[in-house]
Amino acid sequence: MKSRLPAFLLLTALFSAPPSWAETGGTLEVYKSPYCGCCGKWVDHMRANGFKVSVHEIENVPAKRQQLGMPDALGSCHSARIGNYVIEGHVPAADIKRLLKEKPKALGLAVPGMPAGSPGMDIPNSPPYSTLLVRSDGSTRNFATH
């Protein structure tokens, strides 16, 4: 009688390890100032949540934001790109995972400014803040509230 162990192990491997976000969304390309500490903390948050991250330290983040098509009014201290989406500011990993899963027609997500309590700006008992879905024309709608 043949052992069924190899087939069992193959099936276990196929169904027990879902693809990581890095595999499904690609690498998160982050553009940040070399002098910004909170950006580094946000990168740590993204890596801790399964994202493959490539950091590009640049002197002119606003110029990169403009090149990526994100409106200045939604600006923060760093910009990023994953797949076909632009990510502006301290967007939580869970929101980016949802974006990649739902695949809405949009430019991307933004958390304007540097709100206390957002990833990388970890301050306890902070007021709520919103993640905005940014459409291609620059208009926004609320995507999540934290």
Secondary structure, 3 states (H helix, E strand, C coil): CCCCHHHHHHHHHHHHCCCCHHHHHCCEEEEECCCCHHHHHHHHHHHHCCCCEEEEECCCHHHHHHHHCCCHHHCCCEEEEECCEEEEECCCHHHHHHHHHHCCCCCEEEECCCCCCCCCCCCCCCCCCEEEEECCCCCEEEEEEC
